């Protein structure tokens, strides 16, 4: 693994894990009033684009980080749609 790969992996890990506390909060408290629905819809579309790009580049870091981020963001989005 090169230094660039290590930095990319660290960046992908950190930006993906930053969603975890928000997912836990949304699921536990069932309160998503302060979350912007349009923002999360656009973010979800963007993450899908990144996953597709990662697939096209055959880049496991791009695919993994963005797929997991998409799962977290999608969970928050579902909570937003369900709880308001």
mmCIF file of the N, C-alpha and C atoms, coordinates in Angstrom:
data_MODEL
# 
_entry.id   MODEL 
# 
loop_
_atom_site.group_PDB 
_atom_site.id 
_atom_site.type_symbol 
_atom_site.label_atom_id 
_atom_site.label_alt_id 
_atom_site.label_comp_id 
_atom_site.label_asym_id 
_atom_site.label_entity_id 
_atom_site.label_seq_id 
_atom_site.pdbx_PDB_ins_code 
_atom_site.Cartn_x 
_atom_site.Cartn_y 
_atom_site.Cartn_z 
_atom_site.occupancy 
_atom_site.B_iso_or_equiv 
_atom_site.pdbx_formal_charge 
_atom_site.auth_seq_id 
_atom_site.auth_comp_id 
_atom_site.auth_asym_id 
_atom_site.auth_atom_id 
_atom_site.pdbx_PDB_model_num 
ATOM 1   N N  . UNK A 1 1  ? 0.846   -1.173 0.000   1.00 0.00 ? 1  UNK A N  1 
ATOM 2   C CA . UNK A 1 1  ? 0.000   0.000  0.000   1.00 0.00 ? 1  UNK A CA 1 
ATOM 3   C C  . UNK A 1 1  ? 0.898   1.245  0.000   1.00 0.00 ? 1  UNK A C  1 
ATOM 4   N N  . UNK A 1 2  ? 0.590   2.161  -0.886  1.00 0.00 ? 2  UNK A N  1 
ATOM 5   C CA . UNK A 1 2  ? 1.369   3.397  -0.963  1.00 0.00 ? 2  UNK A CA 1 
ATOM 6   C C  . UNK A 1 2  ? 0.863   4.397  0.071   1.00 0.00 ? 2  UNK A C  1 
ATOM 7   N N  . UNK A 1 3  ? 1.619   5.468  0.253   1.00 0.00 ? 3  UNK A N  1 
ATOM 8   C CA . UNK A 1 3  ? 1.208   6.527  1.169   1.00 0.00 ? 3  UNK A CA 1 
ATOM 9   C C  . UNK A 1 3  ? -0.110  7.147  0.713   1.00 0.00 ? 3  UNK A C  1 
ATOM 10  N N  . UNK A 1 4  ? -0.261  7.340  -0.585  1.00 0.00 ? 4  UNK A N  1 
ATOM 11  C CA . UNK A 1 4  ? -1.504  7.907  -1.120  1.00 0.00 ? 4  UNK A CA 1 
ATOM 12  C C  . UNK A 1 4  ? -2.682  6.978  -0.825  1.00 0.00 ? 4  UNK A C  1 
ATOM 13  N N  . UNK A 1 5  ? -2.486  5.677  -0.990  1.00 0.00 ? 5  UNK A N  1 
ATOM 14  C CA . UNK A 1 5  ? -3.536  4.707  -0.668  1.00 0.00 ? 5  UNK A CA 1 
ATOM 15  C C  . UNK A 1 5  ? -3.889  4.759  0.815   1.00 0.00 ? 5  UNK A C  1 
ATOM 16  N N  . UNK A 1 6  ? -2.889  4.858  1.653   1.00 0.00 ? 6  UNK A N  1 
ATOM 17  C CA . UNK A 1 6  ? -3.127  4.919  3.098   1.00 0.00 ? 6  UNK A CA 1 
ATOM 18  C C  . UNK A 1 6  ? -3.903  6.183  3.473   1.00 0.00 ? 6  UNK A C  1 
ATOM 19  N N  . UNK A 1 7  ? -3.533  7.302  2.869   1.00 0.00 ? 7  UNK A N  1 
ATOM 20  C CA . UNK A 1 7  ? -4.244  8.554  3.140   1.00 0.00 ? 7  UNK A CA 1 
ATOM 21  C C  . UNK A 1 7  ? -5.686  8.454  2.650   1.00 0.00 ? 7  UNK A C  1 
ATOM 22  N N  . UNK A 1 8  ? -5.888  7.888  1.481   1.00 0.00 ? 8  UNK A N  1 
ATOM 23  C CA . UNK A 1 8  ? -7.242  7.705  0.951   1.00 0.00 ? 8  UNK A CA 1 
ATOM 24  C C  . UNK A 1 8  ? -8.078  6.792  1.828   1.00 0.00 ? 8  UNK A C  1 
ATOM 25  N N  . UNK A 1 9  ? -7.471  5.721  2.300   1.00 0.00 ? 9  UNK A N  1 
ATOM 26  C CA . UNK A 1 9  ? -8.172  4.792  3.185   1.00 0.00 ? 9  UNK A CA 1 
ATOM 27  C C  . UNK A 1 9  ? -8.535  5.462  4.506   1.00 0.00 ? 9  UNK A C  1 
ATOM 28  N N  . UNK A 1 10 ? -7.607  6.202  5.068   1.00 0.00 ? 10 UNK A N  1 
ATOM 29  C CA . UNK A 1 10 ? -7.886  6.927  6.313   1.00 0.00 ? 10 UNK A CA 1 
ATOM 30  C C  . UNK A 1 10 ? -8.992  7.961  6.100   1.00 0.00 ? 10 UNK A C  1 
ATOM 31  N N  . UNK A 1 11 ? -8.904  8.724  5.020   1.00 0.00 ? 11 UNK A N  1 
ATOM 32  C CA . UNK A 1 11 ? -9.938  9.716  4.726   1.00 0.00 ? 11 UNK A CA 1 
ATOM 33  C C  . UNK A 1 11 ? -11.307 9.076  4.531   1.00 0.00 ? 11 UNK A C  1 
ATOM 34  N N  . UNK A 1 12 ? -11.350 7.989  3.774   1.00 0.00 ? 12 UNK A N  1 
ATOM 35  C CA . UNK A 1 12 ? -12.614 7.281  3.562   1.00 0.00 ? 12 UNK A CA 1 
ATOM 36  C C  . UNK A 1 12 ? -13.183 6.730  4.853   1.00 0.00 ? 12 UNK A C  1 
ATOM 37  N N  . UNK A 1 13 ? -12.324 6.205  5.698   1.00 0.00 ? 13 UNK A N  1 
ATOM 38  C CA . UNK A 1 13 ? -12.770 5.661  6.991   1.00 0.00 ? 13 UNK A CA 1 
ATOM 39  C C  . UNK A 1 13 ? -13.332 6.763  7.881   1.00 0.00 ? 13 UNK A C  1 
ATOM 40  N N  . UNK A 1 14 ? -12.612 7.870  7.981   1.00 0.00 ? 14 UNK A N  1 
ATOM 41  C CA . UNK A 1 14 ? -13.061 8.957  8.857   1.00 0.00 ? 14 UNK A CA 1 
ATOM 42  C C  . UNK A 1 14 ? -14.355 9.602  8.368   1.00 0.00 ? 14 UNK A C  1 
ATOM 43  N N  . UNK A 1 15 ? -14.451 9.863  7.060   1.00 0.00 ? 15 UNK A N  1 
ATOM 44  C CA . UNK A 1 15 ? -15.666 10.507 6.550   1.00 0.00 ? 15 UNK A CA 1 
ATOM 45  C C  . UNK A 1 15 ? -16.866 9.565  6.568   1.00 0.00 ? 15 UNK A C  1 
ATOM 46  N N  . UNK A 1 16 ? -16.619 8.279  6.534   1.00 0.00 ? 16 UNK A N  1 
ATOM 47  C CA . UNK A 1 16 ? -17.712 7.315  6.648   1.00 0.00 ? 16 UNK A CA 1 
ATOM 48  C C  . UNK A 1 16 ? -18.169 7.182  8.093   1.00 0.00 ? 16 UNK A C  1 
ATOM 49  N N  . UNK A 1 17 ? -17.225 7.048  8.999   1.00 0.00 ? 17 UNK A N  1 
ATOM 50  C CA . UNK A 1 17 ? -17.578 6.869  10.413  1.00 0.00 ? 17 UNK A CA 1 
ATOM 51  C C  . UNK A 1 17 ? -18.240 8.103  11.022  1.00 0.00 ? 17 UNK A C  1 
ATOM 52  N N  . UNK A 1 18 ? -18.032 9.271  10.423  1.00 0.00 ? 18 UNK A N  1 
ATOM 53  C CA . UNK A 1 18 ? -18.649 10.476 10.981  1.00 0.00 ? 18 UNK A CA 1 
ATOM 54  C C  . UNK A 1 18 ? -20.172 10.404 10.929  1.00 0.00 ? 18 UNK A C  1 
ATOM 55  N N  . UNK A 1 19 ? -20.732 9.559  10.068  1.00 0.00 ? 19 UNK A N  1 
ATOM 56  C CA . UNK A 1 19 ? -22.189 9.420  9.982   1.00 0.00 ? 19 UNK A CA 1 
ATOM 57  C C  . UNK A 1 19 ? -22.767 8.531  11.080  1.00 0.00 ? 19 UNK A C  1 
ATOM 58  N N  . UNK A 1 20 ? -21.945 7.686  11.665  1.00 0.00 ? 20 UNK A N  1 
ATOM 59  C CA . UNK A 1 20 ? -22.439 6.717  12.644  1.00 0.00 ? 20 UNK A CA 1 
ATOM 60  C C  . UNK A 1 20 ? -23.151 7.359  13.836  1.00 0.00 ? 20 UNK A C  1 
ATOM 61  N N  . UNK A 1 21 ? -22.610 8.398  14.471  1.00 0.00 ? 21 UNK A N  1 
ATOM 62  C CA . UNK A 1 21 ? -23.339 9.007  15.593  1.00 0.00 ? 21 UNK A CA 1 
ATOM 63  C C  . UNK A 1 21 ? -24.706 9.571  15.174  1.00 0.00 ? 21 UNK A C  1 
ATOM 64  N N  . UNK A 1 22 ? -24.797 10.110 13.955  1.00 0.00 ? 22 UNK A N  1 
ATOM 65  C CA . UNK A 1 22 ? -26.072 10.652 13.485  1.00 0.00 ? 22 UNK A CA 1 
ATOM 66  C C  . UNK A 1 22 ? -27.083 9.535  13.248  1.00 0.00 ? 22 UNK A C  1 
ATOM 67  N N  . UNK A 1 23 ? -26.611 8.408  12.733  1.00 0.00 ? 23 UNK A N  1 
ATOM 68  C CA . UNK A 1 23 ? -27.499 7.256  12.528  1.00 0.00 ? 23 UNK A CA 1 
ATOM 69  C C  . UNK A 1 23 ? -28.037 6.774  13.877  1.00 0.00 ? 23 UNK A C  1 
ATOM 70  N N  . UNK A 1 24 ? -27.145 6.612  14.837  1.00 0.00 ? 24 UNK A N  1 
ATOM 71  C CA . UNK A 1 24 ? -27.546 6.138  16.166  1.00 0.00 ? 24 UNK A CA 1 
ATOM 72  C C  . UNK A 1 24 ? -28.561 7.103  16.781  1.00 0.00 ? 24 UNK A C  1 
ATOM 73  N N  . UNK A 1 25 ? -28.301 8.392  16.683  1.00 0.00 ? 25 UNK A N  1 
ATOM 74  C CA . UNK A 1 25 ? -29.204 9.402  17.248  1.00 0.00 ? 25 UNK A CA 1 
ATOM 75  C C  . UNK A 1 25 ? -30.571 9.365  16.564  1.00 0.00 ? 25 UNK A C  1 
ATOM 76  N N  . UNK A 1 26 ? -30.587 9.285  15.243  1.00 0.00 ? 26 UNK A N  1 
ATOM 77  C CA . UNK A 1 26 ? -31.856 9.273  14.506  1.00 0.00 ? 26 UNK A CA 1 
ATOM 78  C C  . UNK A 1 26 ? -32.679 8.027  14.837  1.00 0.00 ? 26 UNK A C  1 
ATOM 79  N N  . UNK A 1 27 ? -32.015 6.887  14.942  1.00 0.00 ? 27 UNK A N  1 
ATOM 80  C CA . UNK A 1 27 ? -32.727 5.640  15.224  1.00 0.00 ? 27 UNK A CA 1 
ATOM 81  C C  . UNK A 1 27 ? -33.212 5.603  16.672  1.00 0.00 ? 27 UNK A C  1 
ATOM 82  N N  . UNK A 1 28 ? -32.366 6.003  17.599  1.00 0.00 ? 28 UNK A N  1 
ATOM 83  C CA . UNK A 1 28 ? -32.745 5.968  19.020  1.00 0.00 ? 28 UNK A CA 1 
ATOM 84  C C  . UNK A 1 28 ? -33.819 6.984  19.379  1.00 0.00 ? 28 UNK A C  1 
ATOM 85  N N  . UNK A 1 29 ? -33.608 8.218  18.947  1.00 0.00 ? 29 UNK A N  1 
ATOM 86  C CA . UNK A 1 29 ? -34.493 9.306  19.376  1.00 0.00 ? 29 UNK A CA 1 
ATOM 87  C C  . UNK A 1 29 ? -35.700 9.499  18.468  1.00 0.00 ? 29 UNK A C  1 
ATOM 88  N N  . UNK A 1 30 ? -35.653 8.933  17.279  1.00 0.00 ? 30 UNK A N  1 
ATOM 89  C CA . UNK A 1 30 ? -36.739 9.081  16.310  1.00 0.00 ? 30 UNK A CA 1 
ATOM 90  C C  . UNK A 1 30 ? -37.080 10.556 16.079  1.00 0.00 ? 30 UNK A C  1 
ATOM 91  N N  . UNK A 1 31 ? -36.061 11.399 16.132  1.00 0.00 ? 31 UNK A N  1 
ATOM 92  C CA . UNK A 1 31 ? -36.240 12.833 15.942  1.00 0.00 ? 31 UNK A CA 1 
ATOM 93  C C  . UNK A 1 31 ? -35.298 13.307 14.853  1.00 0.00 ? 31 UNK A C  1 
ATOM 94  N N  . UNK A 1 32 ? -35.875 13.640 13.707  1.00 0.00 ? 32 UNK A N  1 
ATOM 95  C CA . UNK A 1 32 ? -35.070 14.088 12.576  1.00 0.00 ? 32 UNK A CA 1 
ATOM 96  C C  . UNK A 1 32 ? -35.552 15.450 12.073  1.00 0.00 ? 32 UNK A C  1 
ATOM 97  N N  . UNK A 1 33 ? -36.226 16.197 12.920  1.00 0.00 ? 33 UNK A N  1 
ATOM 98  C CA . UNK A 1 33 ? -36.762 17.496 12.506  1.00 0.00 ? 33 UNK A CA 1 
ATOM 99  C C  . UNK A 1 33 ? -35.681 18.450 12.020  1.00 0.00 ? 33 UNK A C  1 
ATOM 100 N N  . UNK A 1 34 ? -34.509 18.369 12.587  1.00 0.00 ? 34 UNK A N  1 
ATOM 101 C CA . UNK A 1 34 ? -33.445 19.312 12.222  1.00 0.00 ? 34 UNK A CA 1 
ATOM 102 C C  . UNK A 1 34 ? -32.654 18.870 10.992  1.00 0.00 ? 34 UNK A C  1 
ATOM 103 N N  . UNK A 1 35 ? -33.032 17.753 10.403  1.00 0.00 ? 35 UNK A N  1 
ATOM 104 C CA . UNK A 1 35 ? -32.332 17.238 9.227   1.00 0.00 ? 35 UNK A CA 1 
ATOM 105 C C  . UNK A 1 35 ? -33.075 17.673 7.969   1.00 0.00 ? 35 UNK A C  1 
ATOM 106 N N  . UNK A 1 36 ? -32.336 18.192 7.010   1.00 0.00 ? 36 UNK A N  1 
ATOM 107 C CA . UNK A 1 36 ? -32.911 18.666 5.756   1.00 0.00 ? 36 UNK A CA 1 
ATOM 108 C C  . UNK A 1 36 ? -33.129 17.504 4.785   1.00 0.00 ? 36 UNK A C  1 
ATOM 109 N N  . UNK A 1 37 ? -34.382 17.261 4.439   1.00 0.00 ? 37 UNK A N  1 
ATOM 110 C CA . UNK A 1 37 ? -34.712 16.185 3.501   1.00 0.00 ? 37 UNK A CA 1 
ATOM 111 C C  . UNK A 1 37 ? -34.062 16.411 2.131   1.00 0.00 ? 37 UNK A C  1 
ATOM 112 N N  . UNK A 1 38 ? -34.180 17.610 1.535   1.00 0.00 ? 38 UNK A N  1 
ATOM 113 C CA . UNK A 1 38 ? -33.530 17.809 0.226   1.00 0.00 ? 38 UNK A CA 1 
ATOM 114 C C  . UNK A 1 38 ? -32.018 17.581 0.268   1.00 0.00 ? 38 UNK A C  1 
ATOM 115 N N  . UNK A 1 39 ? -31.381 17.993 1.338   1.00 0.00 ? 39 UNK A N  1 
ATOM 116 C CA . UNK A 1 39 ? -29.941 17.792 1.457   1.00 0.00 ? 39 UNK A CA 1 
ATOM 117 C C  . UNK A 1 39 ? -29.587 16.311 1.459   1.00 0.00 ? 39 UNK A C  1 
ATOM 118 N N  . UNK A 1 40 ? -30.346 15.520 2.201   1.00 0.00 ? 40 UNK A N  1 
ATOM 119 C CA . UNK A 1 40 ? -30.042 14.093 2.284   1.00 0.00 ? 40 UNK A CA 1 
ATOM 120 C C  . UNK A 1 40 ? -30.396 13.361 1.000   1.00 0.00 ? 40 UNK A C  1 
ATOM 121 N N  . UNK A 1 41 ? -31.375 13.837 0.271   1.00 0.00 ? 41 UNK A N  1 
ATOM 122 C CA . UNK A 1 41 ? -31.686 13.242 -1.030  1.00 0.00 ? 41 UNK A CA 1 
ATOM 123 C C  . UNK A 1 41 ? -30.535 13.502 -1.999  1.00 0.00 ? 41 UNK A C  1 
ATOM 124 N N  . UNK A 1 42 ? -30.073 14.756 -2.058  1.00 0.00 ? 42 UNK A N  1 
ATOM 125 C CA . UNK A 1 42 ? -28.970 15.096 -2.952  1.00 0.00 ? 42 UNK A CA 1 
ATOM 126 C C  . UNK A 1 42 ? -27.694 14.366 -2.529  1.00 0.00 ? 42 UNK A C  1 
ATOM 127 N N  . UNK A 1 43 ? -27.441 14.299 -1.232  1.00 0.00 ? 43 UNK A N  1 
ATOM 128 C CA . UNK A 1 43 ? -26.267 13.577 -0.728  1.00 0.00 ? 43 UNK A CA 1 
ATOM 129 C C  . UNK A 1 43 ? -26.325 12.107 -1.133  1.00 0.00 ? 43 UNK A C  1 
ATOM 130 N N  . UNK A 1 44 ? -27.492 11.496 -1.029  1.00 0.00 ? 44 UNK A N  1 
ATOM 131 C CA . UNK A 1 44 ? -27.648 10.090 -1.417  1.00 0.00 ? 44 UNK A CA 1 
ATOM 132 C C  . UNK A 1 44 ? -27.344 9.890  -2.901  1.00 0.00 ? 44 UNK A C  1 
ATOM 133 N N  . UNK A 1 45 ? -27.855 10.783 -3.727  1.00 0.00 ? 45 UNK A N  1 
ATOM 134 C CA . UNK A 1 45 ? -27.585 10.690 -5.168  1.00 0.00 ? 45 UNK A CA 1 
ATOM 135 C C  . UNK A 1 45 ? -26.085 10.842 -5.433  1.00 0.00 ? 45 UNK A C  1 
ATOM 136 N N  . UNK A 1 46 ? -25.469 11.785 -4.751  1.00 0.00 ? 46 UNK A N  1 
ATOM 137 C CA . UNK A 1 46 ? -24.028 11.978 -4.904  1.00 0.00 ? 46 UNK A CA 1 
ATOM 138 C C  . UNK A 1 46 ? -23.234 10.753 -4.498  1.00 0.00 ? 46 UNK A C  1 
ATOM 139 N N  . UNK A 1 47 ? -23.634 10.121 -3.406  1.00 0.00 ? 47 UNK A N  1 
ATOM 140 C CA . UNK A 1 47 ? -22.935 8.912  -2.958  1.00 0.00 ? 47 UNK A CA 1 
ATOM 141 C C  . UNK A 1 47 ? -23.109 7.761  -3.943  1.00 0.00 ? 47 UNK A C  1 
ATOM 142 N N  . UNK A 1 48 ? -24.301 7.639  -4.531  1.00 0.00 ? 48 UNK A N  1 
ATOM 143 C CA . UNK A 1 48 ? -24.498 6.625  -5.570  1.00 0.00 ? 48 UNK A CA 1 
ATOM 144 C C  . UNK A 1 48 ? -23.542 6.891  -6.730  1.00 0.00 ? 48 UNK A C  1 
ATOM 145 N N  . UNK A 1 49 ? -23.411 8.151  -7.112  1.00 0.00 ? 49 UNK A N  1 
ATOM 146 C CA . UNK A 1 49 ? -22.478 8.502  -8.190  1.00 0.00 ? 49 UNK A CA 1 
ATOM 147 C C  . UNK A 1 49 ? -21.047 8.116  -7.827  1.00 0.00 ? 49 UNK A C  1 
ATOM 148 N N  . UNK A 1 50 ? -20.636 8.359  -6.587  1.00 0.00 ? 50 UNK A N  1 
ATOM 149 C CA . UNK A 1 50 ? -19.287 7.993  -6.159  1.00 0.00 ? 50 UNK A CA 1 
ATOM 150 C C  . UNK A 1 50 ? -19.083 6.480  -6.182  1.00 0.00 ? 50 UNK A C  1 
ATOM 151 N N  . UNK A 1 51 ? -20.103 5.725  -5.786  1.00 0.00 ? 51 UNK A N  1 
ATOM 152 C CA . UNK A 1 51 ? -19.982 4.262  -5.828  1.00 0.00 ? 51 UNK A CA 1 
ATOM 153 C C  . UNK A 1 51 ? -19.819 3.801  -7.280  1.00 0.00 ? 51 UNK A C  1 
ATOM 154 N N  . UNK A 1 52 ? -20.630 4.357  -8.172  1.00 0.00 ? 52 UNK A N  1 
ATOM 155 C CA . UNK A 1 52 ? -20.520 3.995  -9.589  1.00 0.00 ? 52 UNK A CA 1 
ATOM 156 C C  . UNK A 1 52 ? -19.144 4.370  -10.128 1.00 0.00 ? 52 UNK A C  1 
ATOM 157 N N  . UNK A 1 53 ? -18.661 5.540  -9.765  1.00 0.00 ? 53 UNK A N  1 
ATOM 158 C CA . UNK A 1 53 ? -17.322 5.971  -10.181 1.00 0.00 ? 53 UNK A CA 1 
ATOM 159 C C  . UNK A 1 53 ? -16.259 5.011  -9.645  1.00 0.00 ? 53 UNK A C  1 
ATOM 160 N N  . UNK A 1 54 ? -16.381 4.643  -8.390  1.00 0.00 ? 54 UNK A N  1 
ATOM 161 C CA . UNK A 1 54 ? -15.438 3.697  -7.792  1.00 0.00 ? 54 UNK A CA 1 
ATOM 162 C C  . UNK A 1 54 ? -15.457 2.353  -8.500  1.00 0.00 ? 54 UNK A C  1 
ATOM 163 N N  . UNK A 1 55 ? -16.652 1.912  -8.880  1.00 0.00 ? 55 UNK A N  1 
ATOM 164 C CA . UNK A 1 55 ? -16.757 0.661  -9.637  1.00 0.00 ? 55 UNK A CA 1 
ATOM 165 C C  . UNK A 1 55 ? -16.060 0.787  -10.988 1.00 0.00 ? 55 UNK A C  1 
ATOM 166 N N  . UNK A 1 56 ? -16.268 1.927  -11.642 1.00 0.00 ? 56 UNK A N  1 
ATOM 167 C CA . UNK A 1 56 ? -15.631 2.162  -12.933 1.00 0.00 ? 56 UNK A CA 1 
ATOM 168 C C  . UNK A 1 56 ? -14.117 2.214  -12.830 1.00 0.00 ? 56 UNK A C  1 
ATOM 169 N N  . UNK A 1 57 ? -13.613 2.706  -11.730 1.00 0.00 ? 57 UNK A N  1 
ATOM 170 C CA . UNK A 1 57 ? -12.170 2.790  -11.507 1.00 0.00 ? 57 UNK A CA 1 
ATOM 171 C C  . UNK A 1 57 ? -11.619 1.540  -10.817 1.00 0.00 ? 57 UNK A C  1 
ATOM 172 N N  . UNK A 1 58 ? -12.511 0.641  -10.438 1.00 0.00 ? 58 UNK A N  1 
ATOM 173 C CA . UNK A 1 58 ? -12.131 -0.574 -9.702  1.00 0.00 ? 58 UNK A CA 1 
ATOM 174 C C  . UNK A 1 58 ? -11.334 -0.207 -8.451  1.00 0.00 ? 58 UNK A C  1 
ATOM 175 N N  . UNK A 1 59 ? -11.835 0.789  -7.734  1.00 0.00 ? 59 UNK A N  1 
ATOM 176 C CA . UNK A 1 59 ? -11.155 1.299  -6.541  1.00 0.00 ? 59 UNK A CA 1 
ATOM 177 C C  . UNK A 1 59 ? -11.918 0.855  -5.292  1.00 0.00 ? 59 UNK A C  1 
ATOM 178 N N  . UNK A 1 60 ? -11.405 -0.142 -4.583  1.00 0.00 ? 60 UNK A N  1 
ATOM 179 C CA . UNK A 1 60 ? -12.134 -0.671 -3.435  1.00 0.00 ? 60 UNK A CA 1 
ATOM 180 C C  . UNK A 1 60 ? -12.330 0.346  -2.306  1.00 0.00 ? 60 UNK A C  1 
ATOM 181 N N  . UNK A 1 61 ? -11.410 1.287  -2.150  1.00 0.00 ? 61 UNK A N  1 
ATOM 182 C CA . UNK A 1 61 ? -11.567 2.304  -1.106  1.00 0.00 ? 61 UNK A CA 1 
ATOM 183 C C  . UNK A 1 61 ? -12.744 3.223  -1.452  1.00 0.00 ? 61 UNK A C  1 
ATOM 184 N N  . UNK A 1 62 ? -12.806 3.682  -2.686  1.00 0.00 ? 62 UNK A N  1 
ATOM 185 C CA . UNK A 1 62 ? -13.932 4.527  -3.107  1.00 0.00 ? 62 UNK A CA 1 
ATOM 186 C C  . UNK A 1 62 ? -15.252 3.787  -2.992  1.00 0.00 ? 62 UNK A C  1 
ATOM 187 N N  . UNK A 1 63 ? -15.264 2.566  -3.435  1.00 0.00 ? 63 UNK A N  1 
ATOM 188 C CA . UNK A 1 63 ? -16.491 1.769  -3.390  1.00 0.00 ? 63 UNK A CA 1 
ATOM 189 C C  . UNK A 1 63 ? -16.916 1.532  -1.943  1.00 0.00 ? 63 UNK A C  1 
ATOM 190 N N  . UNK A 1 64 ? -16.004 1.050  -1.122  1.00 0.00 ? 64 UNK A N  1 
ATOM 191 C CA . UNK A 1 64 ? -16.340 0.698  0.258   1.00 0.00 ? 64 UNK A CA 1 
ATOM 192 C C  . UNK A 1 64 ? -16.768 1.889  1.090   1.00 0.00 ? 64 UNK A C  1 
ATOM 193 N N  . UNK A 1 65 ? -15.978 2.957  1.045   1.00 0.00 ? 65 UNK A N  1 
ATOM 194 C CA . UNK A 1 65 ? -16.303 4.130  1.861   1.00 0.00 ? 65 UNK A CA 1 
ATOM 195 C C  . UNK A 1 65 ? -17.631 4.745  1.449   1.00 0.00 ? 65 UNK A C  1 
ATOM 196 N N  . UNK A 1 66 ? -17.847 4.872  0.162   1.00 0.00 ? 66 UNK A N  1 
ATOM 197 C CA . UNK A 1 66 ? -19.075 5.514  -0.291  1.00 0.00 ? 66 UNK A CA 1 
ATOM 198 C C  . UNK A 1 66 ? -20.294 4.607  -0.175  1.00 0.00 ? 66 UNK A C  1 
ATOM 199 N N  . UNK A 1 67 ? -20.121 3.311  -0.340  1.00 0.00 ? 67 UNK A N  1 
ATOM 200 C CA . UNK A 1 67 ? -21.235 2.382  -0.150  1.00 0.00 ? 67 UNK A CA 1 
ATOM 201 C C  . UNK A 1 67 ? -21.673 2.355  1.317   1.00 0.00 ? 67 UNK A C  1 
ATOM 202 N N  . UNK A 1 68 ? -20.709 2.323  2.221   1.00 0.00 ? 68 UNK A N  1 
ATOM 203 C CA . UNK A 1 68 ? -21.055 2.337  3.640   1.00 0.00 ? 68 UNK A CA 1 
ATOM 204 C C  . UNK A 1 68 ? -21.656 3.685  4.041   1.00 0.00 ? 68 UNK A C  1 
ATOM 205 N N  . UNK A 1 69 ? -21.088 4.778  3.535   1.00 0.00 ? 69 UNK A N  1 
ATOM 206 C CA . UNK A 1 69 ? -21.680 6.096  3.790   1.00 0.00 ? 69 UNK A CA 1 
ATOM 207 C C  . UNK A 1 69 ? -23.106 6.144  3.263   1.00 0.00 ? 69 UNK A C  1 
ATOM 208 N N  . UNK A 1 70 ? -23.329 5.590  2.086   1.00 0.00 ? 70 UNK A N  1 
ATOM 209 C CA . UNK A 1 70 ? -24.673 5.554  1.513   1.00 0.00 ? 70 UNK A CA 1 
ATOM 210 C C  . UNK A 1 70 ? -25.624 4.773  2.409   1.00 0.00 ? 70 UNK A C  1 
ATOM 211 N N  . UNK A 1 71 ? -25.176 3.668  2.956   1.00 0.00 ? 71 UNK A N  1 
ATOM 212 C CA . UNK A 1 71 ? -26.025 2.887  3.866   1.00 0.00 ? 71 UNK A CA 1 
ATOM 213 C C  . UNK A 1 71 ? -26.383 3.711  5.103   1.00 0.00 ? 71 UNK A C  1 
ATOM 214 N N  . UNK A 1 72 ? -25.404 4.425  5.668   1.00 0.00 ? 72 UNK A N  1 
ATOM 215 C CA . UNK A 1 72 ? -25.674 5.263  6.837   1.00 0.00 ? 72 UNK A CA 1 
ATOM 216 C C  . UNK A 1 72 ? -26.634 6.403  6.480   1.00 0.00 ? 72 UNK A C  1 
ATOM 217 N N  . UNK A 1 73 ? -26.351 7.095  5.384   1.00 0.00 ? 73 UNK A N  1 
ATOM 218 C CA . UNK A 1 73 ? -27.187 8.229  4.976   1.00 0.00 ? 73 UNK A CA 1 
ATOM 219 C C  . UNK A 1 73 ? -28.587 7.747  4.613   1.00 0.00 ? 73 UNK A C  1 
ATOM 220 N N  . UNK A 1 74 ? -28.685 6.601  3.969   1.00 0.00 ? 74 UNK A N  1 
ATOM 221 C CA . UNK A 1 74 ? -29.994 6.050  3.615   1.00 0.00 ? 74 UNK A CA 1 
ATOM 222 C C  . UNK A 1 74 ? -30.792 5.710  4.870   1.00 0.00 ? 74 UNK A C  1 
ATOM 223 N N  . UNK A 1 75 ? -30.127 5.205  5.896   1.00 0.00 ? 75 UNK A N  1 
ATOM 224 C CA . UNK A 1 75 ? -30.801 4.928  7.170   1.00 0.00 ? 75 UNK A CA 1 
ATOM 225 C C  . UNK A 1 75 ? -31.354 6.212  7.773   1.00 0.00 ? 75 UNK A C  1 
ATOM 226 N N  . UNK A 1 76 ? -30.554 7.270  7.757   1.00 0.00 ? 76 UNK A N  1 
ATOM 227 C CA . UNK A 1 76 ? -31.014 8.563  8.268   1.00 0.00 ? 76 UNK A CA 1 
ATOM 228 C C  . UNK A 1 76 ? -32.176 9.078  7.420   1.00 0.00 ? 76 UNK A C  1 
ATOM 229 N N  . UNK A 1 77 ? -32.071 8.928  6.111   1.00 0.00 ? 77 UNK A N  1 
ATOM 230 C CA . UNK A 1 77 ? -33.135 9.354  5.205   1.00 0.00 ? 77 UNK A CA 1 
ATOM 231 C C  . UNK A 1 77 ? -34.421 8.599  5.478   1.00 0.00 ? 77 UNK A C  1 
ATOM 232 N N  . UNK A 1 78 ? -34.331 7.309  5.694   1.00 0.00 ? 78 UNK A N  1 
ATOM 233 C CA . UNK A 1 78 ? -35.534 6.532  6.026   1.00 0.00 ? 78 UNK A CA 1 
ATOM 234 C C  . UNK A 1 78 ? -36.144 7.003  7.353   1.00 0.00 ? 78 UNK A C  1 
ATOM 235 N N  . UNK A 1 79 ? -35.310 7.285  8.325   1.00 0.00 ? 79 UNK A N  1 
ATOM 236 C CA . UNK A 1 79 ? -35.818 7.820  9.606   1.00 0.00 ? 79 UNK A CA 1 
ATOM 237 C C  . UNK A 1 79 ? -36.511 9.154  9.383   1.00 0.00 ? 79 UNK A C  1 
ATOM 238 N N  . UNK A 1 80 ? -35.916 9.998  8.543   1.00 0.00 ? 80 UNK A N  1 
ATOM 239 C CA . UNK A 1 80 ? -36.506 11.303 8.231   1.00 0.00 ? 80 UNK A CA 1 
ATOM 240 C C  . UNK A 1 80 ? -37.872 11.127 7.590   1.00 0.00 ? 80 UNK A C  1 
ATOM 241 N N  . UNK A 1 81 ? -37.986 10.225 6.649   1.00 0.00 ? 81 UNK A N  1 
ATOM 242 C CA . UNK A 1 81 ? -39.276 9.990  5.984   1.00 0.00 ? 81 UNK A CA 1 
ATOM 243 C C  . UNK A 1 81 ? -40.302 9.370  6.930   1.00 0.00 ? 81 UNK A C  1 
ATOM 244 N N  . UNK A 1 82 ? -39.825 8.547  7.842   1.00 0.00 ? 82 UNK A N  1 
ATOM 245 C CA . UNK A 1 82 ? -40.740 7.869  8.758   1.00 0.00 ? 82 UNK A CA 1 
ATOM 246 C C  . UNK A 1 82 ? -41.171 8.750  9.930   1.00 0.00 ? 82 UNK A C  1 
ATOM 247 N N  . UNK A 1 83 ? -40.242 9.484  10.513  1.00 0.00 ? 83 UNK A N  1 
ATOM 248 C CA . UNK A 1 83 ? -40.517 10.226 11.739  1.00 0.00 ? 83 UNK A CA 1 
ATOM 249 C C  . UNK A 1 83 ? -40.692 11.730 11.516  1.00 0.00 ? 83 UNK A C  1 
ATOM 250 N N  . UNK A 1 84 ? -40.355 12.196 10.321  1.00 0.00 ? 84 UNK A N  1 
ATOM 251 C CA . UNK A 1 84 ? -40.543 13.626 10.058  1.00 0.00 ? 84 UNK A CA 1 
ATOM 252 C C  . UNK A 1 84 ? -39.400 14.433 10.290  1.00 0.00 ? 84 UNK A C  1 
# 
